[in-house]
């Protein structure tokens, strides 16, 4: 079979795939997240590489059925787990268009309109953060990334280059002392990975215990910065969080920006999840002060309902992007008098797919107001669930609610810390055993708790009521009873 399929075959396969996708989307409001525990098996696939052609439609149907019948369905409205959404349908269509056109975003000469769309999308988001363009559009910059890990890596690398300009050419050894980064105990662990890759070292990260409200402790931060400067270390960056993975906590950016200004440190906000609150006028105050950050990461494949992968790094210091990444190879095509910069000069990536089109197309079709409505609805659903937990005889809330994530626990009822932690884990295992719903357990500020979040735009009160019934049913097998709250 030639790769160049004939027109009729292309149409038949394309329409067949659209029918299958439509069937899948139609199932999501009520679809179980996974198979029941006793039916979950994960054997290796050991088929030999195919040597000869096969029927394309049969192969397509087979792989679809295998993935759907035996898969884990993050897009389900019954998925209340980690920060992975139901993709918008326009984003799905955009991904197909990107795969078809296959623009190469490394250089303007080979992407042109695609690069312009990405640049426009970056600008839209930067303006929602609070950075208004100057007449030449040079007061902020940014690029799409593979996700939050790369975006956080880039943010901290910009901070390093800003503090130690020679390090990008001469290496971190030229700094002369250990560089130091500060973050909270609840921040994402991509930070350790990034500092290891940068050569700064994972031990350069100071994780400081959070306050009772799960936020960066400003007093501890200032004390540690002063101590490190006094003992010969070289602090250069503070990483704050807008929406921690475990609890959704948001740090106090105004206070952190004041500290960074006093000590001449770079403030990076890991906003992979919660920075999307800038899309809501009503809830914008949740991330008050984010505009004072030097750089911000945001993952559209989290709260903005994009499919993987779509991350973003933004900065108020666009010159730092070129200082960190620019090289001048002779073989890259160039455009004379181009207003935009080749993406390979401002990104850790080289060859780059167009990760921006899915968000751009969703915004063009639905508008920002659709995200305003999504954020408002999910916040309200989570508040109702939080109130239900507060009024329950079996459960108690364990952390303040910032975003649509609720941390809660079985009530102790005579159990010690270890017994209660084990009971919470067992409850999650039992609730998810039949595959209908998915929640998780996590550790927040040293305590093992149950975690529920509203992340699918399809989830409604009906889905939450079912989850509440499952929680009550499992809890009733132990001590205590409770009644559902509508």
C-alpha positions as CSV (number, residue, x, y, z in Angstrom):
1,X,0.0,0.0,0.0
2,X,1.4,3.4,-1.0
3,X,1.4,6.2,1.6
4,X,-0.4,8.3,-0.9
5,X,-3.9,7.0,-0.5
6,X,-6.4,7.8,-3.2
7,X,-9.0,10.6,-2.6
8,X,-11.9,8.2,-2.0
9,X,-10.0,6.2,0.6
10,X,-8.9,9.4,2.4
11,X,-12.5,10.6,2.5
12,X,-13.8,7.2,3.8
13,X,-11.1,7.0,6.5
14,X,-11.6,10.6,7.5
15,X,-15.3,10.4,7.8
16,X,-15.0,7.1,9.7
17,X,-12.6,8.7,12.2
18,X,-15.0,11.7,12.7
19,X,-17.9,9.3,13.3
20,X,-15.8,7.5,15.9
21,X,-14.7,10.7,17.6
22,X,-18.3,11.9,17.6
23,X,-19.5,8.7,19.2
24,X,-16.8,9.0,21.9
25,X,-17.7,12.7,22.7
26,X,-21.3,11.7,22.9
27,X,-20.5,9.1,25.6
28,X,-18.4,11.4,27.8
29,X,-21.1,12.9,30.1
30,X,-21.9,9.5,31.5
31,X,-18.9,7.4,30.7
32,X,-17.1,5.3,33.3
33,X,-13.5,6.4,33.7
34,X,-12.0,2.9,33.5
35,X,-12.8,-0.8,33.7
36,X,-13.7,-2.3,37.1
37,X,-10.6,-3.4,39.1
38,X,-11.0,-7.1,38.4
39,X,-11.0,-6.4,34.6
40,X,-7.9,-4.2,34.5
41,X,-4.9,-6.0,32.9
42,X,-1.8,-4.4,31.5
43,X,0.1,-7.1,29.6
44,X,2.9,-6.0,27.2
45,X,2.1,-5.9,23.5
46,X,4.4,-8.4,21.8
47,X,3.3,-8.5,18.2
48,X,6.1,-8.3,15.7
49,X,6.5,-5.2,13.5
50,X,4.1,-5.5,10.5
51,X,5.9,-6.2,7.2
52,X,3.0,-6.0,4.9
53,X,-0.1,-3.8,4.4
54,X,-3.4,-4.3,6.2
55,X,-6.9,-3.0,5.7
56,X,-6.8,0.6,6.9
57,X,-10.4,0.8,8.1
58,X,-10.1,-2.4,10.0
59,X,-6.9,-1.3,11.7
60,X,-8.5,2.0,12.6
61,X,-11.6,0.4,14.0
62,X,-9.6,-2.1,16.0
63,X,-7.3,0.4,17.7
64,X,-10.2,2.7,18.5
65,X,-12.1,-0.1,20.2
66,X,-9.0,-1.3,22.1
67,X,-8.3,2.2,23.3
68,X,-11.9,3.0,24.2
69,X,-13.0,-0.4,25.6
70,X,-9.8,-1.0,27.7
71,X,-8.6,2.6,28.2
72,X,-8.6,5.2,31.0
73,X,-10.9,8.0,30.1
74,X,-9.6,11.3,31.4
75,X,-12.2,13.3,29.3
76,X,-15.1,11.6,31.1
77,X,-17.3,13.9,33.2
78,X,-16.8,11.4,36.0
79,X,-13.0,12.1,36.1
80,X,-12.4,14.1,39.3
81,X,-8.7,13.4,39.4
82,X,-5.5,15.3,38.4
83,X,-5.4,18.5,36.3
84,X,-6.3,16.9,32.9
85,X,-9.4,18.1,31.1
86,X,-11.9,17.2,28.5
87,X,-10.6,18.7,25.3
88,X,-12.7,21.2,23.4
89,X,-14.0,19.8,20.1
90,X,-12.5,22.7,18.2
91,X,-9.1,21.8,19.7
92,X,-9.5,18.3,18.4
93,X,-10.2,19.6,14.9
94,X,-7.2,22.0,15.2
95,X,-4.9,19.1,16.0
96,X,-6.0,17.3,12.8
97,X,-5.4,20.5,10.8
98,X,-1.9,21.0,12.3
99,X,-1.0,17.4,11.6
100,X,-2.2,17.9,8.0
101,X,-0.3,21.1,7.3
102,X,2.7,20.2,9.5
103,X,4.1,23.7,9.9
104,X,7.6,23.9,11.2
105,X,7.6,26.6,13.9
106,X,11.4,26.7,14.4
107,X,11.6,29.4,11.7
108,X,9.4,32.0,10.3
109,X,10.4,31.1,6.7
110,X,8.8,27.7,7.1
111,X,5.8,28.6,9.1
112,X,4.8,32.2,8.4
113,X,1.1,32.4,9.1
114,X,1.4,29.7,11.8
115,X,4.1,31.7,13.6
116,X,1.9,34.8,13.4
117,X,-1.0,33.0,14.9
118,X,1.2,31.7,17.8
119,X,2.5,35.2,18.4
120,X,-1.0,36.6,18.5
121,X,-2.1,34.0,20.9
122,X,0.9,34.7,23.2
123,X,-0.1,38.3,23.1
124,X,-3.7,37.7,24.0
125,X,-2.7,35.7,27.1
126,X,0.0,38.2,28.1
127,X,-2.5,41.0,28.0
128,X,-4.9,39.0,30.3
129,X,-1.9,38.6,32.7
130,X,-1.8,42.4,32.8
131,X,1.1,43.2,30.5
132,X,0.0,45.7,27.8
133,X,2.1,45.9,24.7
134,X,4.1,49.1,24.0
135,X,3.9,50.6,20.4
136,X,6.7,48.2,19.3
137,X,5.3,45.2,21.2
138,X,8.6,44.7,23.0
139,X,7.6,44.8,26.6
140,X,6.7,41.1,26.9
141,X,7.6,37.9,25.0
142,X,6.9,34.2,25.2
143,X,6.5,31.0,23.4
144,X,4.5,27.8,23.5
145,X,6.2,24.8,25.2
146,X,5.6,21.1,25.5
147,X,4.1,21.7,29.0
148,X,4.7,23.1,32.4
149,X,8.0,21.3,32.9
150,X,9.6,23.0,29.9
151,X,7.9,26.3,30.8
152,X,9.2,26.2,34.4
153,X,12.7,25.2,33.1
154,X,12.6,28.2,30.8
155,X,11.5,30.6,33.5
156,X,14.3,29.6,35.9
157,X,16.8,29.6,33.0
158,X,15.8,33.2,32.2
159,X,16.3,34.0,35.9
160,X,19.8,32.5,35.8
161,X,20.8,34.3,32.7
162,X,19.4,37.6,34.1
163,X,21.4,37.2,37.3
164,X,24.6,35.7,35.8
165,X,24.9,36.7,32.2
166,X,28.1,34.9,31.6
167,X,26.7,31.5,32.7
168,X,25.0,30.8,29.4
169,X,28.4,30.7,27.6
170,X,30.8,29.7,30.4
171,X,28.6,27.5,32.5
172,X,27.4,27.6,36.1
173,X,31.0,27.0,37.4
174,X,31.7,30.6,36.3
175,X,29.2,31.9,38.9
176,X,31.7,31.3,41.6
177,X,29.3,30.1,44.3
178,X,26.1,27.9,44.5
179,X,23.1,29.7,43.0
180,X,19.9,29.3,45.0
181,X,16.2,29.1,44.1
182,X,13.4,29.3,46.6
183,X,9.9,27.8,46.5
184,X,7.3,26.4,48.9
185,X,7.0,22.8,50.2
186,X,3.8,22.5,48.1
187,X,5.3,23.5,44.7
188,X,5.6,21.2,41.7
189,X,8.5,18.8,41.6
190,X,9.3,19.7,38.0
191,X,11.4,22.4,39.6
192,X,13.9,19.8,40.9
193,X,14.1,18.2,37.4
194,X,14.6,21.5,35.8
195,X,17.4,22.6,38.1
196,X,19.1,19.3,37.6
197,X,18.9,19.7,33.8
198,X,20.3,23.2,34.1
199,X,23.4,22.0,35.9
200,X,22.5,24.2,38.9
201,X,21.7,21.0,40.9
202,X,18.5,19.8,42.6
203,X,20.0,20.7,46.0
204,X,20.0,24.4,44.9
205,X,16.2,24.4,45.5
206,X,15.1,25.6,49.0
207,X,11.7,24.3,49.8
208,X,10.2,26.3,52.6
209,X,7.3,25.1,54.8
210,X,4.0,26.7,54.0
211,X,1.7,28.6,56.3
212,X,-1.6,27.2,57.6
213,X,-3.3,28.5,54.5
214,X,-0.8,26.5,52.3
215,X,0.9,29.6,51.0
216,X,4.6,30.6,50.7
217,X,5.7,31.8,54.2
218,X,7.0,35.3,53.5
219,X,8.9,35.6,56.8
220,X,10.7,32.3,56.4
221,X,11.6,33.3,52.9
222,X,13.1,36.6,53.9
223,X,15.0,35.0,56.7
224,X,16.4,32.3,54.5
225,X,17.4,34.7,51.7
226,X,19.3,36.9,54.2
227,X,21.0,33.8,55.7
228,X,22.1,32.5,52.3
229,X,23.5,35.8,51.2
230,X,25.4,36.1,54.5
231,X,26.9,32.6,54.1
232,X,28.2,33.1,50.5
233,X,25.4,31.5,48.5
234,X,24.0,33.4,45.5
235,X,20.2,33.5,45.5
236,X,18.7,34.5,42.1
237,X,15.1,33.3,41.9
238,X,11.8,32.7,43.8
239,X,9.2,30.4,42.3
240,X,5.7,31.0,43.4
241,X,2.7,28.9,42.5
242,X,-0.8,29.8,41.1
243,X,-2.7,26.6,41.9
244,X,-0.6,23.8,43.5
245,X,-1.3,20.3,42.2
246,X,-2.4,18.8,45.5
247,X,-4.6,21.6,46.9
248,X,-4.9,24.4,44.3
249,X,-3.3,26.9,46.8
250,X,-2.2,30.3,45.4
251,X,0.7,32.2,46.8
252,X,0.6,35.9,47.7
253,X,2.2,37.4,44.7
254,X,2.2,41.0,45.8
255,X,4.1,40.2,49.0
256,X,6.5,37.9,47.1
257,X,7.1,40.6,44.4
258,X,8.0,43.0,47.2
259,X,10.6,40.6,48.6
260,X,12.1,39.9,45.2
261,X,12.4,43.6,44.5
262,X,14.2,44.2,47.8
263,X,16.7,41.4,47.1
264,X,17.0,41.8,43.4
265,X,15.6,38.4,42.7
266,X,13.6,37.1,39.7
267,X,10.0,36.1,40.5
268,X,8.7,33.2,38.4
269,X,5.1,32.1,38.8
270,X,4.3,28.5,38.1
271,X,0.8,29.1,36.9
272,X,0.4,25.9,34.9
273,X,-3.0,25.4,36.4
274,X,-4.3,28.5,38.2
275,X,-2.9,31.3,36.0
276,X,-5.8,30.5,33.7
277,X,-7.9,32.5,36.2
278,X,-6.8,35.6,34.3
279,X,-9.4,34.5,31.6
280,X,-12.1,35.4,34.2
281,X,-13.0,38.9,35.0
282,X,-14.9,37.7,38.1
283,X,-12.1,35.5,39.5
284,X,-9.1,37.5,38.2
285,X,-8.5,38.6,41.8
286,X,-7.5,35.1,42.7
287,X,-4.1,35.7,41.1
288,X,-3.8,39.4,42.1
289,X,-0.2,40.6,41.6
290,X,0.7,38.0,39.0
291,X,1.4,40.9,36.6
292,X,4.4,41.8,38.8
293,X,6.1,38.5,38.1
294,X,9.1,38.4,35.8
295,X,7.9,35.3,34.1
296,X,4.8,33.1,34.2
297,X,4.1,29.6,33.0
298,X,0.7,28.5,32.0
299,X,-0.6,25.1,30.6
300,X,-3.6,25.5,28.3
301,X,-3.8,21.7,28.5
302,X,-5.0,22.1,32.1
303,X,-7.8,24.6,32.9
304,X,-8.2,25.9,29.4
305,X,-9.4,22.4,28.2
306,X,-6.8,21.8,25.5
307,X,-5.5,18.3,24.6
308,X,-1.9,17.5,25.3
309,X,0.5,19.1,24.7
310,X,0.2,22.8,25.2
311,X,2.4,24.8,27.6
312,X,3.4,28.4,27.6
313,X,6.1,30.6,29.0
314,X,5.6,34.4,29.2
315,X,8.1,37.1,30.4
316,X,8.3,40.8,30.9
317,X,11.9,40.6,29.7
318,X,11.8,39.3,26.2
319,X,15.4,40.0,25.6
320,X,16.3,37.3,28.1
321,X,14.7,34.7,25.8
322,X,17.2,35.5,23.1
323,X,20.1,35.7,25.5
324,X,19.2,32.2,26.8
325,X,18.5,30.4,23.6
326,X,19.7,32.3,20.5
327,X,22.3,30.6,18.2
328,X,23.1,31.4,14.6
329,X,23.3,28.3,12.4
330,X,24.1,28.8,8.7
331,X,21.5,26.3,7.4
332,X,18.4,27.9,8.9
333,X,16.3,29.8,6.3
334,X,15.9,33.5,7.0
335,X,13.3,36.2,6.2
336,X,14.5,39.7,5.5
337,X,12.9,42.5,7.5
338,X,10.8,40.1,9.6
339,X,9.0,41.7,12.5
340,X,8.9,38.4,14.5
341,X,11.8,36.4,15.9
342,X,12.5,32.8,14.7
343,X,11.1,30.5,17.4
344,X,14.3,28.4,17.7
345,X,16.0,31.6,19.0
346,X,13.7,32.0,21.9
347,X,12.9,28.4,22.9
348,X,14.5,25.3,24.3
349,X,12.9,23.4,21.4
350,X,14.1,23.4,17.8
351,X,11.7,21.5,15.5
352,X,8.3,22.6,16.8
353,X,4.7,21.7,16.0
354,X,2.0,24.3,16.2
355,X,0.7,23.9,19.7
356,X,-1.1,27.3,19.6
357,X,-3.7,26.7,16.9
358,X,-6.1,24.6,19.2
359,X,-6.3,27.4,21.7
360,X,-6.5,30.2,19.0
361,X,-9.3,28.3,17.2
362,X,-11.2,27.7,20.4
363,X,-11.0,31.3,21.3
364,X,-12.0,32.4,17.8
365,X,-15.1,30.1,17.9
366,X,-16.2,30.4,21.5
367,X,-14.6,33.6,22.8
368,X,-13.0,34.4,26.1
369,X,-16.4,34.6,27.7
370,X,-16.8,30.9,27.4
371,X,-13.8,30.5,29.7
372,X,-15.3,33.0,32.1
373,X,-18.4,30.8,32.2
374,X,-16.4,27.6,32.6
375,X,-14.3,28.9,35.5
376,X,-17.4,30.3,37.2
377,X,-19.3,27.1,36.9
378,X,-16.5,24.9,38.1
379,X,-15.8,27.1,41.1
380,X,-19.5,26.9,42.0
381,X,-19.6,23.1,41.7
382,X,-16.5,22.8,43.9
383,X,-18.0,25.2,46.5
384,X,-21.1,23.0,46.7
385,X,-19.0,19.9,47.2
386,X,-16.9,21.7,49.8
387,X,-20.1,22.7,51.7
388,X,-21.3,19.1,51.4
389,X,-18.1,17.9,53.1
390,X,-18.4,20.5,55.8
391,X,-22.0,19.3,56.6
392,X,-21.2,15.6,56.4
393,X,-21.1,13.3,59.5
394,X,-18.4,11.2,57.9
395,X,-16.0,13.7,56.3
396,X,-14.2,16.9,57.1
397,X,-12.4,19.5,54.9
398,X,-8.7,19.6,55.5
399,X,-7.6,22.7,53.5
400,X,-9.0,26.0,52.3
401,X,-10.4,26.0,48.8
402,X,-8.7,28.4,46.3
403,X,-9.6,26.7,43.0
404,X,-12.0,23.8,42.1
405,X,-9.9,21.4,44.2
406,X,-11.3,20.1,47.5
407,X,-9.1,18.3,50.1
408,X,-11.0,16.3,52.7
409,X,-10.7,13.4,55.0
410,X,-12.7,10.8,56.8
411,X,-13.3,12.0,60.4
412,X,-10.8,10.6,62.8
413,X,-13.4,9.0,65.2
414,X,-10.7,7.5,67.4
415,X,-8.1,6.7,64.6
416,X,-4.5,8.0,65.0
417,X,-2.7,9.8,62.2
418,X,-1.4,6.7,60.5
419,X,-4.7,4.8,60.8
420,X,-6.6,7.8,59.3
421,X,-4.1,8.1,56.4
422,X,-4.6,4.4,55.7
423,X,-8.3,4.7,55.9
424,X,-8.3,7.6,53.4
425,X,-6.2,5.7,50.9
426,X,-8.5,2.6,51.3
427,X,-11.6,4.7,50.8
428,X,-10.2,6.1,47.5
429,X,-9.3,2.6,46.4
430,X,-12.9,1.4,47.1
431,X,-14.6,4.4,45.5
432,X,-12.6,3.9,42.3
433,X,-12.8,0.1,42.3
434,X,-15.8,-0.2,40.0
435,X,-14.2,2.3,37.5
436,X,-17.2,4.6,37.5
437,X,-15.5,7.6,39.1
438,X,-11.9,8.7,39.7
439,X,-10.6,10.6,42.6
440,X,-7.2,10.5,44.3
441,X,-5.3,10.8,47.5
442,X,-2.4,13.1,48.1
443,X,-0.3,14.6,50.9
444,X,-1.0,18.3,51.8
445,X,1.2,20.0,54.4
446,X,2.2,16.6,55.7
447,X,-1.2,15.0,55.9
448,X,-2.6,12.2,53.7
449,X,-6.0,13.4,52.4
450,X,-8.6,12.7,49.7
451,X,-8.5,15.0,46.7
452,X,-11.4,15.8,44.4
453,X,-11.3,18.4,41.6
454,X,-13.7,19.6,39.0
455,X,-11.8,19.8,35.7
456,X,-14.1,18.6,32.9
457,X,-16.4,21.2,31.3
458,X,-18.9,18.3,31.1
459,X,-19.1,17.6,34.9
460,X,-22.3,18.9,36.5
461,X,-24.2,18.4,39.8
462,X,-25.5,15.1,38.6
463,X,-21.9,13.7,38.3
464,X,-21.0,15.1,41.7
465,X,-24.1,13.7,43.4
466,X,-23.2,10.2,42.1
467,X,-19.7,10.7,43.5
468,X,-21.1,11.8,46.9
469,X,-23.3,8.6,47.0
470,X,-20.3,6.5,46.3
471,X,-18.3,8.2,49.0
472,X,-21.1,7.8,51.5
473,X,-21.6,4.1,50.6
474,X,-18.0,3.3,51.2
475,X,-17.7,5.5,54.4
476,X,-20.8,3.7,55.8
477,X,-18.9,0.4,55.7
478,X,-16.8,1.8,58.5
479,X,-17.6,4.0,61.4
480,X,-20.0,6.9,61.0
481,X,-22.9,7.7,58.7
482,X,-23.8,10.7,56.6
483,X,-26.6,11.9,54.4
484,X,-26.3,13.4,50.9
485,X,-26.7,17.1,50.5
486,X,-28.4,18.1,47.2
